[in-house]
């Protein structure tokens, strides 16, 4: 009887491990696919924006400047967000340390 229970538990554990491995692998692949799609959409959007600006009669230099500002602002925004999160983390850590005294 105990041998049957152990075999059932072992089999169930093996099945659970197989399911969990496939779920994790599927999520990873899905996230990579989303990242690739987002990158492609950004490239298409950038190209379309450049074409629209040129259609308005702006010079190539003006288009390049506008597009550079638009893409650089994303990096600047990310940096500001990361710095703010770090500062909040430091503040919370300081408050926790002060509260423990």
C-alpha distance (Angstrom), angle and dihedral (degrees) to the residues before:
residue distance angle dihedral
X1 . . .
X2 3.82 . .
X3 3.80 90.1 .
X4 3.81 90.4 54.8
X5 3.82 91.5 49.7
X6 3.80 91.1 49.3
X7 3.81 92.0 48.9
X8 3.81 91.0 48.8
X9 3.82 91.5 49.0
X10 3.80 91.5 47.7
X11 3.80 92.5 48.7
X12 3.81 91.9 47.2
X13 3.80 90.4 49.2
X14 3.81 91.4 50.8
X15 3.80 91.4 50.1
X16 3.83 91.3 48.1
X17 3.82 90.6 50.7
X18 3.80 92.1 51.0
X19 3.81 91.6 49.3
X20 3.82 92.7 47.3
X21 3.81 92.9 48.7
X22 3.80 90.8 52.1
X23 3.81 92.3 47.6
X24 3.80 92.8 51.3
X25 3.81 92.2 45.7
X26 3.79 91.4 47.8
X27 3.79 92.8 50.2
X28 3.80 91.3 49.3
X29 3.79 92.5 49.7
X30 3.81 90.7 45.9
X31 3.80 92.3 51.4
X32 3.80 91.2 49.5
X33 3.81 90.1 49.6
X34 3.81 91.7 51.1
X35 3.79 90.4 49.8
X36 3.81 91.0 52.0
X37 3.81 92.3 47.9
X38 3.81 91.6 49.3
X39 3.79 90.4 49.9
X40 3.80 91.7 50.7
X41 3.81 91.5 47.5
X42 3.81 90.5 50.8
X43 3.80 90.5 51.0
X44 3.80 91.6 49.4
X45 3.80 91.5 47.1
X46 3.79 91.9 50.0
X47 3.79 91.1 50.1
X48 3.80 93.2 47.6
X49 3.80 91.7 47.8
X50 3.80 91.1 51.2
X51 3.79 91.4 49.6
X52 3.81 91.8 48.4
X53 3.80 91.9 50.9
X54 3.79 91.2 49.3
X55 3.81 89.5 49.1
X56 3.81 87.4 57.8
X57 3.78 87.4 61.5
X58 3.79 98.2 -106.7
X59 3.77 117.0 151.7
X60 3.79 120.5 -106.3
X61 3.82 89.7 -109.6
X62 3.81 91.8 52.7
X63 3.81 91.1 48.9
X64 3.80 90.8 48.1
X65 3.81 91.1 49.8
X66 3.82 94.0 48.5
X67 3.79 92.5 46.9
X68 3.81 91.3 47.1
X69 3.78 91.0 52.5
X70 3.78 91.5 49.3
X71 3.80 95.0 50.6
X72 3.81 94.4 40.6
X73 3.80 91.2 53.1
X74 3.81 89.5 62.0
X75 3.81 91.2 57.2
X76 3.80 91.5 45.4
X77 3.81 90.7 50.0
X78 3.81 91.2 50.2
X79 3.82 91.5 49.8
X80 3.81 92.0 49.4
X81 3.80 90.9 49.0
X82 3.83 92.7 48.9
X83 3.82 91.9 48.5
X84 3.81 91.9 48.4
X85 3.80 91.8 50.4
X86 3.80 90.3 49.6
X87 3.81 91.6 50.3
X88 3.81 91.9 49.1
X89 3.80 89.6 49.4
X90 3.80 91.0 51.9
X91 3.81 91.4 47.6
X92 3.80 92.8 49.7
X93 3.80 90.6 47.1
X94 3.82 90.8 50.6
X95 3.80 91.6 48.9
X96 3.79 91.4 49.6
X97 3.79 91.5 49.6
X98 3.81 91.2 48.1
X99 3.78 91.8 48.2
X100 3.79 91.7 53.6
X101 3.81 93.6 58.6
